[in-house]
Amino acid sequence: MTARITLFTKPGCHLCDVARQVVEIVCAERDLDFTETNIWDDPALADRYAARIPVITVDGTEIAHFRVDPAALRAALD
């Protein structure tokens, strides 16, 4: 089964740019894709995540917010 990785972001977020780079690197290592979701496109997501962006989930489980550690992301995918 392939893990589903979602990166929740908002425009103009520097931490989102850094998190995207980490997710891209780890996904490239594992030949995986990820989904990036702008929280402003969904009021429920904006309410849930606005103060903690970026948020990374693997198979629906939140594994990081603000900053993502590559080793933690790799461990969540194992």
PyMOL Python script that loads the backbone (N, CA, C, O; Angstrom):
from pymol import cmd

cmd.read_pdbstr("""\
ATOM      1  N   MET A   1       0.843  -1.187   0.000  1.00  0.00           N
ATOM      2  CA  MET A   1       0.000   0.000   0.000  1.00  0.00           C
ATOM      3  C   MET A   1       0.884   1.245   0.000  1.00  0.00           C
ATOM      4  O   MET A   1       1.862   1.323   0.744  1.00  0.00           O
ATOM      5  N   THR A   2       0.541   2.191  -0.819  1.00  0.00           N
ATOM      6  CA  THR A   2       1.302   3.423  -0.924  1.00  0.00           C
ATOM      7  C   THR A   2       0.775   4.441   0.083  1.00  0.00           C
ATOM      8  O   THR A   2      -0.430   4.678   0.170  1.00  0.00           O
ATOM      9  N   ALA A   3       1.680   5.028   0.829  1.00  0.00           N
ATOM     10  CA  ALA A   3       1.301   6.043   1.815  1.00  0.00           C
ATOM     11  C   ALA A   3       0.825   7.296   1.093  1.00  0.00           C
ATOM     12  O   ALA A   3       1.376   7.684   0.063  1.00  0.00           O
ATOM     13  N   ARG A   4      -0.175   7.903   1.633  1.00  0.00           N
ATOM     14  CA  ARG A   4      -0.671   9.159   1.083  1.00  0.00           C
ATOM     15  C   ARG A   4      -0.153  10.302   1.940  1.00  0.00           C
ATOM     16  O   ARG A   4      -0.441  10.388   3.134  1.00  0.00           O
ATOM     17  N   ILE A   5       0.612  11.172   1.309  1.00  0.00           N
ATOM     18  CA  ILE A   5       1.214  12.307   2.004  1.00  0.00           C
ATOM     19  C   ILE A   5       0.480  13.567   1.566  1.00  0.00           C
ATOM     20  O   ILE A   5       0.312  13.824   0.373  1.00  0.00           O
ATOM     21  N   THR A   6       0.046  14.347   2.551  1.00  0.00           N
ATOM     22  CA  THR A   6      -0.596  15.619   2.248  1.00  0.00           C
ATOM     23  C   THR A   6       0.146  16.723   2.984  1.00  0.00           C
ATOM     24  O   THR A   6       0.435  16.623   4.176  1.00  0.00           O
ATOM     25  N   LEU A   7       0.443  17.770   2.243  1.00  0.00           N
ATOM     26  CA  LEU A   7       1.072  18.967   2.790  1.00  0.00           C
ATOM     27  C   LEU A   7       0.032  20.074   2.755  1.00  0.00           C
ATOM     28  O   LEU A   7      -0.371  20.522   1.682  1.00  0.00           O
ATOM     29  N   PHE A   8      -0.405  20.516   3.932  1.00  0.00           N
ATOM     30  CA  PHE A   8      -1.374  21.598   4.036  1.00  0.00           C
ATOM     31  C   PHE A   8      -0.607  22.909   4.141  1.00  0.00           C
ATOM     32  O   PHE A   8       0.253  23.070   5.007  1.00  0.00           O
ATOM     33  N   THR A   9      -0.927  23.847   3.248  1.00  0.00           N
ATOM     34  CA  THR A   9      -0.184  25.100   3.138  1.00  0.00           C
ATOM     35  C   THR A   9      -1.134  26.281   2.998  1.00  0.00           C
ATOM     36  O   THR A   9      -2.353  26.123   2.934  1.00  0.00           O
ATOM     37  N   LYS A  10      -0.537  27.470   2.953  1.00  0.00           N
ATOM     38  CA  LYS A  10      -1.266  28.679   2.574  1.00  0.00           C
ATOM     39  C   LYS A  10      -0.295  29.556   1.794  1.00  0.00           C
ATOM     40  O   LYS A  10       0.915  29.468   2.003  1.00  0.00           O
ATOM     41  N   PRO A  11      -0.801  30.395   0.904  1.00  0.00           N
ATOM     42  CA  PRO A  11       0.061  31.247   0.085  1.00  0.00           C
ATOM     43  C   PRO A  11       0.915  32.185   0.938  1.00  0.00           C
ATOM     44  O   PRO A  11       0.481  32.674   1.982  1.00  0.00           O
ATOM     45  N   GLY A  12       2.136  32.422   0.465  1.00  0.00           N
ATOM     46  CA  GLY A  12       3.022  33.369   1.125  1.00  0.00           C
ATOM     47  C   GLY A  12       3.659  32.860   2.400  1.00  0.00           C
ATOM     48  O   GLY A  12       4.196  33.646   3.181  1.00  0.00           O
ATOM     49  N   CYS A  13       3.607  31.555   2.623  1.00  0.00           N
ATOM     50  CA  CYS A  13       4.121  30.962   3.856  1.00  0.00           C
ATOM     51  C   CYS A  13       5.542  30.434   3.627  1.00  0.00           C
ATOM     52  O   CYS A  13       5.743  29.457   2.906  1.00  0.00           O
ATOM     53  N   HIS A  14       6.521  31.095   4.252  1.00  0.00           N
ATOM     54  CA  HIS A  14       7.914  30.677   4.090  1.00  0.00           C
ATOM     55  C   HIS A  14       8.150  29.271   4.645  1.00  0.00           C
ATOM     56  O   HIS A  14       8.855  28.473   4.027  1.00  0.00           O
ATOM     57  N   LEU A  15       7.570  28.965   5.798  1.00  0.00           N
ATOM     58  CA  LEU A  15       7.736  27.620   6.367  1.00  0.00           C
ATOM     59  C   LEU A  15       7.137  26.556   5.453  1.00  0.00           C
ATOM     60  O   LEU A  15       7.622  25.426   5.407  1.00  0.00           O
ATOM     61  N   CYS A  16       6.085  26.919   4.729  1.00  0.00           N
ATOM     62  CA  CYS A  16       5.483  25.979   3.766  1.00  0.00           C
ATOM     63  C   CYS A  16       6.465  25.666   2.640  1.00  0.00           C
ATOM     64  O   CYS A  16       6.566  24.524   2.193  1.00  0.00           O
ATOM     65  N   ASP A  17       7.186  26.689   2.188  1.00  0.00           N
ATOM     66  CA  ASP A  17       8.182  26.486   1.138  1.00  0.00           C
ATOM     67  C   ASP A  17       9.282  25.534   1.603  1.00  0.00           C
ATOM     68  O   ASP A  17       9.712  24.661   0.849  1.00  0.00           O
ATOM     69  N   VAL A  18       9.731  25.702   2.830  1.00  0.00           N
ATOM     70  CA  VAL A  18      10.779  24.834   3.380  1.00  0.00           C
ATOM     71  C   VAL A  18      10.242  23.413   3.545  1.00  0.00           C
ATOM     72  O   VAL A  18      10.914  22.449   3.177  1.00  0.00           O
ATOM     73  N   ALA A  19       9.038  23.278   4.093  1.00  0.00           N
ATOM     74  CA  ALA A  19       8.442  21.950   4.276  1.00  0.00           C
ATOM     75  C   ALA A  19       8.253  21.250   2.934  1.00  0.00           C
ATOM     76  O   ALA A  19       8.492  20.047   2.829  1.00  0.00           O
ATOM     77  N   ARG A  20       7.827  21.986   1.907  1.00  0.00           N
ATOM     78  CA  ARG A  20       7.637  21.412   0.571  1.00  0.00           C
ATOM     79  C   ARG A  20       8.951  20.822   0.058  1.00  0.00           C
ATOM     80  O   ARG A  20       8.960  19.741  -0.531  1.00  0.00           O
ATOM     81  N   GLN A  21      10.047  21.523   0.280  1.00  0.00           N
ATOM     82  CA  GLN A  21      11.349  21.012  -0.171  1.00  0.00           C
ATOM     83  C   GLN A  21      11.684  19.691   0.511  1.00  0.00           C
ATOM     84  O   GLN A  21      12.159  18.760  -0.139  1.00  0.00           O
ATOM     85  N   VAL A  22      11.443  19.604   1.809  1.00  0.00           N
ATOM     86  CA  VAL A  22      11.720  18.368   2.549  1.00  0.00           C
ATOM     87  C   VAL A  22      10.833  17.239   2.031  1.00  0.00           C
ATOM     88  O   VAL A  22      11.311  16.131   1.788  1.00  0.00           O
ATOM     89  N   VAL A  23       9.554  17.517   1.864  1.00  0.00           N
ATOM     90  CA  VAL A  23       8.621  16.496   1.378  1.00  0.00           C
ATOM     91  C   VAL A  23       9.018  16.053  -0.027  1.00  0.00           C
ATOM     92  O   VAL A  23       8.994  14.859  -0.325  1.00  0.00           O
ATOM     93  N   GLU A  24       9.380  16.987  -0.884  1.00  0.00           N
ATOM     94  CA  GLU A  24       9.802  16.638  -2.245  1.00  0.00           C
ATOM     95  C   GLU A  24      11.024  15.726  -2.236  1.00  0.00           C
ATOM     96  O   GLU A  24      11.082  14.764  -3.002  1.00  0.00           O
ATOM     97  N   ILE A  25      11.993  16.015  -1.381  1.00  0.00           N
ATOM     98  CA  ILE A  25      13.210  15.194  -1.306  1.00  0.00           C
ATOM     99  C   ILE A  25      12.885  13.780  -0.844  1.00  0.00           C
ATOM    100  O   ILE A  25      13.329  12.807  -1.454  1.00  0.00           O
ATOM    101  N   VAL A  26      12.114  13.665   0.228  1.00  0.00           N
ATOM    102  CA  VAL A  26      11.778  12.343   0.761  1.00  0.00           C
ATOM    103  C   VAL A  26      10.915  11.572  -0.238  1.00  0.00           C
ATOM    104  O   VAL A  26      11.109  10.371  -0.424  1.00  0.00           O
ATOM    105  N   CYS A  27       9.977  12.246  -0.872  1.00  0.00           N
ATOM    106  CA  CYS A  27       9.137  11.571  -1.868  1.00  0.00           C
ATOM    107  C   CYS A  27       9.964  11.093  -3.058  1.00  0.00           C
ATOM    108  O   CYS A  27       9.718  10.010  -3.589  1.00  0.00           O
ATOM    109  N   ALA A  28      10.932  11.885  -3.474  1.00  0.00           N
ATOM    110  CA  ALA A  28      11.801  11.476  -4.591  1.00  0.00           C
ATOM    111  C   ALA A  28      12.613  10.236  -4.220  1.00  0.00           C
ATOM    112  O   ALA A  28      12.807   9.350  -5.053  1.00  0.00           O
ATOM    113  N   GLU A  29      13.084  10.170  -2.987  1.00  0.00           N
ATOM    114  CA  GLU A  29      13.836   8.999  -2.527  1.00  0.00           C
ATOM    115  C   GLU A  29      12.992   7.726  -2.580  1.00  0.00           C
ATOM    116  O   GLU A  29      13.495   6.640  -2.865  1.00  0.00           O
ATOM    117  N   ARG A  30      11.699   7.886  -2.298  1.00  0.00           N
ATOM    118  CA  ARG A  30      10.789   6.729  -2.186  1.00  0.00           C
ATOM    119  C   ARG A  30       9.930   6.536  -3.428  1.00  0.00           C
ATOM    120  O   ARG A  30       9.091   5.635  -3.465  1.00  0.00           O
ATOM    121  N   ASP A  31      10.126   7.363  -4.436  1.00  0.00           N
ATOM    122  CA  ASP A  31       9.315   7.326  -5.649  1.00  0.00           C
ATOM    123  C   ASP A  31       7.826   7.458  -5.306  1.00  0.00           C
ATOM    124  O   ASP A  31       6.993   6.682  -5.776  1.00  0.00           O
ATOM    125  N   LEU A  32       7.517   8.448  -4.487  1.00  0.00           N
ATOM    126  CA  LEU A  32       6.152   8.721  -4.052  1.00  0.00           C
ATOM    127  C   LEU A  32       5.715  10.108  -4.517  1.00  0.00           C
ATOM    128  O   LEU A  32       6.540  10.987  -4.764  1.00  0.00           O
ATOM    129  N   ASP A  33       4.433  10.277  -4.626  1.00  0.00           N
ATOM    130  CA  ASP A  33       3.848  11.582  -4.894  1.00  0.00           C
ATOM    131  C   ASP A  33       3.238  12.108  -3.602  1.00  0.00           C
ATOM    132  O   ASP A  33       3.029  11.352  -2.653  1.00  0.00           O
ATOM    133  N   PHE A  34       2.959  13.387  -3.572  1.00  0.00           N
ATOM    134  CA  PHE A  34       2.257  13.971  -2.435  1.00  0.00           C
ATOM    135  C   PHE A  34       1.236  14.968  -2.953  1.00  0.00           C
ATOM    136  O   PHE A  34       1.315  15.440  -4.087  1.00  0.00           O
ATOM    137  N   THR A  35       0.291  15.270  -2.106  1.00  0.00           N
ATOM    138  CA  THR A  35      -0.745  16.242  -2.428  1.00  0.00           C
ATOM    139  C   THR A  35      -0.496  17.496  -1.602  1.00  0.00           C
ATOM    140  O   THR A  35      -0.222  17.426  -0.404  1.00  0.00           O
ATOM    141  N   GLU A  36      -0.596  18.628  -2.257  1.00  0.00           N
ATOM    142  CA  GLU A  36      -0.497  19.903  -1.539  1.00  0.00           C
ATOM    143  C   GLU A  36      -1.874  20.555  -1.548  1.00  0.00           C
ATOM    144  O   GLU A  36      -2.493  20.701  -2.602  1.00  0.00           O
ATOM    145  N   THR A  37      -2.341  20.940  -0.381  1.00  0.00           N
ATOM    146  CA  THR A  37      -3.679  21.509  -0.236  1.00  0.00           C
ATOM    147  C   THR A  37      -3.590  22.885   0.393  1.00  0.00           C
ATOM    148  O   THR A  37      -3.028  23.046   1.477  1.00  0.00           O
ATOM    149  N   ASN A  38      -4.145  23.877  -0.287  1.00  0.00           N
ATOM    150  CA  ASN A  38      -4.217  25.239   0.226  1.00  0.00           C
ATOM    151  C   ASN A  38      -5.387  25.297   1.203  1.00  0.00           C
ATOM    152  O   ASN A  38      -6.533  25.082   0.808  1.00  0.00           O
ATOM    153  N   ILE A  39      -5.113  25.583   2.458  1.00  0.00           N
ATOM    154  CA  ILE A  39      -6.168  25.569   3.475  1.00  0.00           C
ATOM    155  C   ILE A  39      -7.226  26.635   3.234  1.00  0.00           C
ATOM    156  O   ILE A  39      -8.359  26.481   3.691  1.00  0.00           O
ATOM    157  N   TRP A  40      -6.891  27.706   2.531  1.00  0.00           N
ATOM    158  CA  TRP A  40      -7.872  28.775   2.293  1.00  0.00           C
ATOM    159  C   TRP A  40      -8.952  28.345   1.313  1.00  0.00           C
ATOM    160  O   TRP A  40      -9.963  29.032   1.173  1.00  0.00           O
ATOM    161  N   ASP A  41      -8.757  27.220   0.634  1.00  0.00           N
ATOM    162  CA  ASP A  41      -9.771  26.704  -0.282  1.00  0.00           C
ATOM    163  C   ASP A  41     -10.883  25.954   0.440  1.00  0.00           C
ATOM    164  O   ASP A  41     -11.888  25.606  -0.180  1.00  0.00           O
ATOM    165  N   ASP A  42     -10.726  25.697   1.736  1.00  0.00           N
ATOM    166  CA  ASP A  42     -11.708  24.935   2.508  1.00  0.00           C
ATOM    167  C   ASP A  42     -11.820  25.550   3.899  1.00  0.00           C
ATOM    168  O   ASP A  42     -10.877  25.461   4.686  1.00  0.00           O
ATOM    169  N   PRO A  43     -12.962  26.174   4.217  1.00  0.00           N
ATOM    170  CA  PRO A  43     -13.107  26.841   5.515  1.00  0.00           C
ATOM    171  C   PRO A  43     -12.821  25.932   6.713  1.00  0.00           C
ATOM    172  O   PRO A  43     -12.277  26.393   7.717  1.00  0.00           O
ATOM    173  N   ALA A  44     -13.177  24.661   6.623  1.00  0.00           N
ATOM    174  CA  ALA A  44     -12.920  23.731   7.736  1.00  0.00           C
ATOM    175  C   ALA A  44     -11.418  23.533   7.937  1.00  0.00           C
ATOM    176  O   ALA A  44     -10.938  23.482   9.070  1.00  0.00           O
ATOM    177  N   LEU A  45     -10.682  23.423   6.835  1.00  0.00           N
ATOM    178  CA  LEU A  45      -9.222  23.277   6.945  1.00  0.00           C
ATOM    179  C   LEU A  45      -8.598  24.569   7.473  1.00  0.00           C
ATOM    180  O   LEU A  45      -7.663  24.529   8.274  1.00  0.00           O
ATOM    181  N   ALA A  46      -9.107  25.698   7.030  1.00  0.00           N
ATOM    182  CA  ALA A  46      -8.591  26.982   7.517  1.00  0.00           C
ATOM    183  C   ALA A  46      -8.790  27.095   9.026  1.00  0.00           C
ATOM    184  O   ALA A  46      -7.890  27.534   9.743  1.00  0.00           O
ATOM    185  N   ASP A  47      -9.966  26.701   9.506  1.00  0.00           N
ATOM    186  CA  ASP A  47     -10.225  26.733  10.947  1.00  0.00           C
ATOM    187  C   ASP A  47      -9.308  25.787  11.703  1.00  0.00           C
ATOM    188  O   ASP A  47      -8.822  26.111  12.786  1.00  0.00           O
ATOM    189  N   ARG A  48      -9.079  24.634  11.133  1.00  0.00           N
ATOM    190  CA  ARG A  48      -8.295  23.596  11.816  1.00  0.00           C
ATOM    191  C   ARG A  48      -6.798  23.898  11.843  1.00  0.00           C
ATOM    192  O   ARG A  48      -6.136  23.679  12.857  1.00  0.00           O
ATOM    193  N   TYR A  49      -6.264  24.405  10.720  1.00  0.00           N
ATOM    194  CA  TYR A  49      -4.809  24.485  10.568  1.00  0.00           C
ATOM    195  C   TYR A  49      -4.215  25.885  10.489  1.00  0.00           C
ATOM    196  O   TYR A  49      -2.990  26.013  10.485  1.00  0.00           O
ATOM    197  N   ALA A  50      -5.010  26.921  10.426  1.00  0.00           N
ATOM    198  CA  ALA A  50      -4.482  28.262  10.126  1.00  0.00           C
ATOM    199  C   ALA A  50      -3.324  28.689  11.020  1.00  0.00           C
ATOM    200  O   ALA A  50      -2.390  29.335  10.546  1.00  0.00           O
ATOM    201  N   ALA A  51      -3.367  28.345  12.293  1.00  0.00           N
ATOM    202  CA  ALA A  51      -2.328  28.779  13.227  1.00  0.00           C
ATOM    203  C   ALA A  51      -1.132  27.828  13.274  1.00  0.00           C
ATOM    204  O   ALA A  51      -0.169  28.091  13.994  1.00  0.00           O
ATOM    205  N   ARG A  52      -1.179  26.705  12.506  1.00  0.00           N
ATOM    206  CA  ARG A  52      -0.116  25.703  12.614  1.00  0.00           C
ATOM    207  C   ARG A  52       0.505  25.330  11.276  1.00  0.00           C
ATOM    208  O   ARG A  52       1.195  24.313  11.191  1.00  0.00           O
ATOM    209  N   ILE A  53       0.290  26.093  10.263  1.00  0.00           N
ATOM    210  CA  ILE A  53       0.763  25.768   8.918  1.00  0.00           C
ATOM    211  C   ILE A  53       2.272  25.860   8.844  1.00  0.00           C
ATOM    212  O   ILE A  53       2.840  26.740   9.492  1.00  0.00           O
ATOM    213  N   PRO A  54       2.952  25.019   8.105  1.00  0.00           N
ATOM    214  CA  PRO A  54       2.417  23.893   7.349  1.00  0.00           C
ATOM    215  C   PRO A  54       2.151  22.682   8.250  1.00  0.00           C
ATOM    216  O   PRO A  54       2.742  22.528   9.319  1.00  0.00           O
ATOM    217  N   VAL A  55       1.245  21.838   7.777  1.00  0.00           N
ATOM    218  CA  VAL A  55       0.944  20.579   8.448  1.00  0.00           C
ATOM    219  C   VAL A  55       1.150  19.467   7.441  1.00  0.00           C
ATOM    220  O   VAL A  55       0.731  19.573   6.289  1.00  0.00           O
ATOM    221  N   ILE A  56       1.803  18.392   7.883  1.00  0.00           N
ATOM    222  CA  ILE A  56       2.041  17.235   7.019  1.00  0.00           C
ATOM    223  C   ILE A  56       1.327  16.038   7.624  1.00  0.00           C
ATOM    224  O   ILE A  56       1.466  15.748   8.812  1.00  0.00           O
ATOM    225  N   THR A  57       0.555  15.342   6.781  1.00  0.00           N
ATOM    226  CA  THR A  57      -0.096  14.118   7.226  1.00  0.00           C
ATOM    227  C   THR A  57       0.359  12.964   6.343  1.00  0.00           C
ATOM    228  O   THR A  57       0.667  13.138   5.164  1.00  0.00           O
ATOM    229  N   VAL A  58       0.392  11.777   6.949  1.00  0.00           N
ATOM    230  CA  VAL A  58       0.649  10.541   6.217  1.00  0.00           C
ATOM    231  C   VAL A  58      -0.534   9.632   6.514  1.00  0.00           C
ATOM    232  O   VAL A  58      -0.807   9.296   7.667  1.00  0.00           O
ATOM    233  N   ASP A  59      -1.226   9.243   5.457  1.00  0.00           N
ATOM    234  CA  ASP A  59      -2.436   8.421   5.594  1.00  0.00           C
ATOM    235  C   ASP A  59      -3.425   9.019   6.589  1.00  0.00           C
ATOM    236  O   ASP A  59      -4.072   8.293   7.343  1.00  0.00           O
ATOM    237  N   GLY A  60      -3.537  10.352   6.586  1.00  0.00           N
ATOM    238  CA  GLY A  60      -4.501  11.034   7.425  1.00  0.00           C
ATOM    239  C   GLY A  60      -4.044  11.330   8.841  1.00  0.00           C
ATOM    240  O   GLY A  60      -4.753  11.999   9.592  1.00  0.00           O
ATOM    241  N   THR A  61      -2.869  10.843   9.216  1.00  0.00           N
ATOM    242  CA  THR A  61      -2.344  11.079  10.561  1.00  0.00           C
ATOM    243  C   THR A  61      -1.339  12.221  10.518  1.00  0.00           C
ATOM    244  O   THR A  61      -0.375  12.181   9.754  1.00  0.00           O
ATOM    245  N   GLU A  62      -1.568  13.233  11.337  1.00  0.00           N
ATOM    246  CA  GLU A  62      -0.660  14.371  11.381  1.00  0.00           C
ATOM    247  C   GLU A  62       0.678  13.931  11.961  1.00  0.00           C
ATOM    248  O   GLU A  62       0.739  13.365  13.052  1.00  0.00           O
ATOM    249  N   ILE A  63       1.749  14.200  11.216  1.00  0.00           N
ATOM    250  CA  ILE A  63       3.079  13.821  11.697  1.00  0.00           C
ATOM    251  C   ILE A  63       3.958  15.027  11.997  1.00  0.00           C
ATOM    252  O   ILE A  63       4.977  14.897  12.675  1.00  0.00           O
ATOM    253  N   ALA A  64       3.572  16.203  11.497  1.00  0.00           N
ATOM    254  CA  ALA A  64       4.396  17.390  11.744  1.00  0.00           C
ATOM    255  C   ALA A  64       3.590  18.649  11.467  1.00  0.00           C
ATOM    256  O   ALA A  64       2.648  18.656  10.675  1.00  0.00           O
ATOM    257  N   HIS A  65       3.998  19.720  12.153  1.00  0.00           N
ATOM    258  CA  HIS A  65       3.498  21.048  11.813  1.00  0.00           C
ATOM    259  C   HIS A  65       4.635  22.045  12.066  1.00  0.00           C
ATOM    260  O   HIS A  65       5.556  21.778  12.838  1.00  0.00           O
ATOM    261  N   PHE A  66       4.550  23.157  11.423  1.00  0.00           N
ATOM    262  CA  PHE A  66       5.587  24.200  11.392  1.00  0.00           C
ATOM    263  C   PHE A  66       6.833  23.727  10.650  1.00  0.00           C
ATOM    264  O   PHE A  66       7.184  24.295   9.616  1.00  0.00           O
ATOM    265  N   ARG A  67       7.500  22.706  11.155  1.00  0.00           N
ATOM    266  CA  ARG A  67       8.717  22.186  10.512  1.00  0.00           C
ATOM    267  C   ARG A  67       8.617  20.678  10.431  1.00  0.00           C
ATOM    268  O   ARG A  67       8.099  20.022  11.335  1.00  0.00           O
ATOM    269  N   VAL A  68       9.123  20.137   9.328  1.00  0.00           N
ATOM    270  CA  VAL A  68       9.111  18.683   9.174  1.00  0.00           C
ATOM    271  C   VAL A  68      10.553  18.181   9.168  1.00  0.00           C
ATOM    272  O   VAL A  68      11.401  18.683   8.431  1.00  0.00           O
ATOM    273  N   ASP A  69      10.804  17.189   9.998  1.00  0.00           N
ATOM    274  CA  ASP A  69      12.108  16.546  10.056  1.00  0.00           C
ATOM    275  C   ASP A  69      12.116  15.414   9.033  1.00  0.00           C
ATOM    276  O   ASP A  69      11.241  14.550   9.077  1.00  0.00           O
ATOM    277  N   PRO A  70      13.087  15.396   8.108  1.00  0.00           N
ATOM    278  CA  PRO A  70      13.105  14.335   7.112  1.00  0.00           C
ATOM    279  C   PRO A  70      13.092  12.934   7.716  1.00  0.00           C
ATOM    280  O   PRO A  70      12.427  12.038   7.194  1.00  0.00           O
ATOM    281  N   ALA A  71      13.817  12.743   8.803  1.00  0.00           N
ATOM    282  CA  ALA A  71      13.864  11.416   9.445  1.00  0.00           C
ATOM    283  C   ALA A  71      12.491  11.026  10.001  1.00  0.00           C
ATOM    284  O   ALA A  71      12.109   9.858   9.934  1.00  0.00           O
ATOM    285  N   ALA A  72      11.754  11.986  10.544  1.00  0.00           N
ATOM    286  CA  ALA A  72      10.421  11.711  11.065  1.00  0.00           C
ATOM    287  C   ALA A  72       9.461  11.348   9.933  1.00  0.00           C
ATOM    288  O   ALA A  72       8.618  10.464  10.087  1.00  0.00           O
ATOM    289  N   LEU A  73       9.591  12.029   8.804  1.00  0.00           N
ATOM    290  CA  LEU A  73       8.751  11.708   7.657  1.00  0.00           C
ATOM    291  C   LEU A  73       9.077  10.321   7.125  1.00  0.00           C
ATOM    292  O   LEU A  73       8.177   9.541   6.812  1.00  0.00           O
ATOM    293  N   ARG A  74      10.363  10.016   7.025  1.00  0.00           N
ATOM    294  CA  ARG A  74      10.761   8.670   6.582  1.00  0.00           C
ATOM    295  C   ARG A  74      10.222   7.597   7.524  1.00  0.00           C
ATOM    296  O   ARG A  74       9.732   6.560   7.077  1.00  0.00           O
ATOM    297  N   ALA A  75      10.313   7.850   8.821  1.00  0.00           N
ATOM    298  CA  ALA A  75       9.822   6.873   9.813  1.00  0.00           C
ATOM    299  C   ALA A  75       8.313   6.688   9.674  1.00  0.00           C
ATOM    300  O   ALA A  75       7.818   5.567   9.791  1.00  0.00           O
ATOM    301  N   ALA A  76       7.584   7.761   9.429  1.00  0.00           N
ATOM    302  CA  ALA A  76       6.132   7.666   9.279  1.00  0.00           C
ATOM    303  C   ALA A  76       5.759   6.869   8.034  1.00  0.00           C
ATOM    304  O   ALA A  76       4.696   6.250   7.982  1.00  0.00           O
ATOM    305  N   LEU A  77       6.630   6.886   7.039  1.00  0.00           N
ATOM    306  CA  LEU A  77       6.360   6.149   5.792  1.00  0.00           C
ATOM    307  C   LEU A  77       6.725   4.672   5.900  1.00  0.00           C
ATOM    308  O   LEU A  77       6.261   3.860   5.099  1.00  0.00           O
ATOM    309  N   ASP A  78       7.556   4.314   6.889  1.00  0.00           N
ATOM    310  CA  ASP A  78       7.983   2.913   7.045  1.00  0.00           C
ATOM    311  C   ASP A  78       6.912   2.053   7.672  1.00  0.00           C
ATOM    312  O   ASP A  78       7.119   0.855   7.869  1.00  0.00           O
TER     313      ASP A  78
END
""", "prot")
cmd.dss("prot")
cmd.show_as("cartoon", "prot")
cmd.util.cbc("prot")
cmd.orient("prot")
